[in-house]
């Protein structure tokens, strides 16, 4: 069904009854009309639940819906590709604790958004992918409708929950269930299927208003059991080498003050995962990031707060943790604070699971500590401090060098200074080497200011994240992108310019994937699959859409360009030219390449 058909199929409203009730909670269903339709009910169901921003891409059969959403006062951010819109919705959910909404067309558009939906589910970001679709009776008989696809069946394995609404009177329930599923318990991605025929369905306006649901207590607190809290504290109290690991779940919880109080009251060294950086400043004396390779195998009791023992933490075993082999467990005892009881024992034994929402769990742990909590043994604290000081000094020596062309380190030393001077700026980061080096070099000072690829390690999140971060926070956004990673979503620079967003993109341009100096082993005319066009002028892309483009070859040029971008808040892209031979394959996960495993 095309846009014009949707308009024709919509029944006209009649104006008589002045006493037409509004939707519960003050919706804007026309009080002078006897009828309303699916378009209006979707809009009012979202508005009733505090949803004011939609990320998407218009087209059949949701074009009219995007127009009507904007006319109703909602902000509709239109992208060039649904995948970027989906990534925007996912990170908006992380930043706001409300489900980010991605709106797509049917079939191909739905599939484009599906990667982002899976990304949200794996990363525990609350997001709802809403897609138009073909009619059930045609899909089920496989009669060849326009963009025919059983989208609900495809989405189910990749989403926390999936729903389809066939009747206008069920829209309120469908939206409410999607919201509750996205944010309750462990957050995740939800799919909501809205067939084209649903939108023009007309029903009595009073009946329609009564069907809308304002979700109450969508993410209820889950209080941990008292004995679980005591068990965890007893284990921590006897530890000789305790360690706290903060994950992005801790950042999502927005229990910042209590988390900081827990860390500082216990005196335990802490290690922030990448998106938990800034919960306490990376410069905090208890931060053990600079001694990561030392504290993980040496710790005897490890408390995980909103962090999972997945591949990012070597599954809690192997040589990273002091094990004798990749399968061996180092023998640490674990306290795990998590909202999902199924997370415990997923890789190694969890001796003290504390199940509940992060805020309630940390509050309970704080209350149980009381006065006189013993600080960790001084020999452990001194050993961590010594290793930190040694590694910080080594890093400072590296950052102090000024090679030509720039290295990742010399370029990121500039970014490090800019972020320190602008701690409220949000840092978006993706790539291989660009991700790894930025994570270890650029300090963060406030929570939820660093957002990156997360658990799935996916490429292409960059520009979608930038748009969402700027839209939902209003803050300056700084993106550090590998040139390969930028290629996945680079066309969204037009979106950034169209909405005039304060985004400064820094591309670490080394002419290729990982590095740009690889050769074709046959000596043939084709370049290596890992090599891009030499000396590409990425900054021209931003200039093409009215933004600012800068070609930076030195740290001084990079610094001046970043400072100017932050002063002006204009869309800016800086093409930072770095040594094409400076990267390593896959950054720090080279060992995941099968060929690398065979090397001696």
VENRACOR-V953292 format. One record per residue. N is the residue number from 1. SS is DSSP state (@ for helix, = for strand, . for the rest). Layout:
((N,SS) (N,SS))
This chain:
((1,.) (2,.) (3,@) (4,@) (5,@) (6,@) (7,@) (8,@) (9,@) (10,.) (11,.) (12,.) (13,.) (14,.) (15,=) (16,.) (17,.) (18,.) (19,.) (20,.) (21,.) (22,.) (23,.) (24,.) (25,.) (26,.) (27,.) (28,.) (29,.) (30,.) (31,.) (32,.) (33,=) (34,.) (35,=) (36,=) (37,=) (38,@) (39,@) (40,@) (41,@) (42,@) (43,@) (44,@) (45,@) (46,@) (47,@) (48,@) (49,.) (50,.) (51,.) (52,.) (53,=) (54,=) (55,=) (56,=) (57,.) (58,.) (59,.) (60,.) (61,.) (62,.) (63,@) (64,@) (65,@) (66,@) (67,@) (68,@) (69,@) (70,@) (71,@) (72,.) (73,.) (74,.) (75,=) (76,=) (77,=) (78,=) (79,.) (80,.) (81,.) (82,@) (83,@) (84,@) (85,@) (86,@) (87,@) (88,@) (89,@) (90,@) (91,@) (92,@) (93,@) (94,@) (95,@) (96,@) (97,.) (98,.) (99,.) (100,=) (101,=) (102,=) (103,=) (104,=) (105,.) (106,.) (107,.) (108,@) (109,@) (110,@) (111,@) (112,@) (113,@) (114,@) (115,@) (116,@) (117,@) (118,@) (119,@) (120,@) (121,@) (122,@) (123,@) (124,.) (125,.) (126,.) (127,=) (128,=) (129,=) (130,=) (131,=) (132,=) (133,=) (134,.) (135,.) (136,@) (137,@) (138,@) (139,@) (140,@) (141,.) (142,.) (143,.) (144,.) (145,.) (146,.) (147,.) (148,.) (149,.) (150,.) (151,@) (152,@) (153,@) (154,@) (155,@) (156,@) (157,.) (158,.) (159,.) (160,.) (161,=) (162,=) (163,=) (164,=) (165,=) (166,.) (167,.) (168,@) (169,@) (170,@) (171,@) (172,@) (173,@) (174,@) (175,@) (176,@) (177,@) (178,@) (179,@) (180,@) (181,@) (182,@) (183,@) (184,.) (185,.) (186,.) (187,.) (188,.) (189,=) (190,=) (191,=) (192,=) (193,=) (194,=) (195,=) (196,@) (197,@) (198,@) (199,@) (200,.) (201,.) (202,=) (203,=) (204,=) (205,@) (206,@) (207,@) (208,@) (209,@) (210,@) (211,@) (212,.) (213,.) (214,.) (215,.) (216,.) (217,.) (218,.) (219,.) (220,.) (221,.) (222,.) (223,.) (224,.) (225,.) (226,@) (227,@) (228,@) (229,@) (230,@) (231,@) (232,@) (233,@) (234,@) (235,@) (236,@) (237,@) (238,.) (239,.) (240,.) (241,.) (242,=) (243,=) (244,=) (245,=) (246,=) (247,.) (248,@) (249,@) (250,@) (251,@) (252,@) (253,@) (254,.) (255,.) (256,@) (257,@) (258,@) (259,@) (260,@) (261,@) (262,@) (263,@) (264,@) (265,@) (266,@) (267,.) (268,.) (269,.) (270,=) (271,=) (272,=) (273,.) (274,@) (275,@) (276,@) (277,.) (278,.) (279,.) (280,.) (281,.) (282,.) (283,.) (284,.) (285,.) (286,.) (287,=) (288,.) (289,@) (290,@) (291,@) (292,@) (293,@) (294,@) (295,@) (296,@) (297,@) (298,@) (299,.) (300,.) (301,=) (302,=) (303,=) (304,=) (305,=) (306,.) (307,.) (308,.) (309,.) (310,.) (311,@) (312,@) (313,@) (314,@) (315,@) (316,@) (317,.) (318,.) (319,@) (320,@) (321,@) (322,.) (323,.) (324,.) (325,.) (326,.) (327,.) (328,.) (329,.) (330,.) (331,.) (332,.) (333,=) (334,=) (335,=) (336,=) (337,=) (338,=) (339,.) (340,.) (341,@) (342,@) (343,@) (344,.) (345,.) (346,.) (347,.) (348,.) (349,.) (350,.) (351,.) (352,=) (353,=) (354,=) (355,=) (356,.) (357,.) (358,@) (359,@) (360,@) (361,@) (362,@) (363,@) (364,@) (365,@) (366,@) (367,@) (368,@) (369,@) (370,.) (371,.) (372,.) (373,.) (374,.) (375,.) (376,.) (377,.) (378,@) (379,@) (380,@) (381,@) (382,@) (383,@) (384,@) (385,@) (386,@) (387,@) (388,@) (389,@) (390,@) (391,@) (392,@) (393,@) (394,@) (395,@) (396,@) (397,@) (398,@) (399,@) (400,.) (401,.) (402,.) (403,.) (404,.) (405,.) (406,=) (407,.) (408,@) (409,@) (410,@) (411,@) (412,@) (413,@) (414,@) (415,@) (416,@) (417,@) (418,@) (419,@) (420,@) (421,@) (422,.) (423,.) (424,.) (425,.) (426,=) (427,=) (428,=) (429,=) (430,=) (431,.) (432,.) (433,@) (434,@) (435,@) (436,@) (437,@) (438,@) (439,@) (440,@) (441,@) (442,.) (443,.) (444,.) (445,.) (446,.) (447,.) (448,.) (449,.) (450,=) (451,=) (452,=) (453,.) (454,@) (455,@) (456,@) (457,.) (458,.) (459,.) (460,.) (461,.) (462,@) (463,@) (464,@) (465,@) (466,@) (467,@) (468,@) (469,@) (470,@) (471,@) (472,@) (473,@) (474,.) (475,.) (476,.) (477,=) (478,=) (479,=) (480,=) (481,=) (482,=) (483,@) (484,@) (485,@) (486,@) (487,.) (488,.) (489,.) (490,@) (491,@) (492,@) (493,@) (494,@) (495,@) (496,@) (497,@) (498,@) (499,.) (500,.) (501,.) (502,.) (503,=) (504,=) (505,=) (506,=) (507,=) (508,=) (509,=) (510,.) (511,.) (512,=) (513,.) (514,.) (515,.) (516,.) (517,.) (518,.) (519,.) (520,.) (521,.) (522,.) (523,.) (524,.) (525,.) (526,.) (527,.) (528,.) (529,.) (530,.) (531,=) (532,.) (533,.) (534,.) (535,.) (536,.) (537,.) (538,.) (539,@) (540,@) (541,@) (542,@) (543,@) (544,@) (545,.) (546,.) (547,.) (548,=) (549,=) (550,=) (551,=) (552,=) (553,.) (554,.) (555,@) (556,@) (557,@) (558,@) (559,@) (560,@) (561,@) (562,@) (563,@) (564,@) (565,@) (566,@) (567,@) (568,@) (569,.) (570,.) (571,.) (572,=) (573,=) (574,=) (575,=) (576,=) (577,=) (578,=) (579,.) (580,.) (581,.) (582,.) (583,.) (584,.) (585,.) (586,.) (587,@) (588,@) (589,@) (590,@) (591,@) (592,@) (593,.) (594,@) (595,@) (596,@) (597,@) (598,@) (599,.) (600,.))
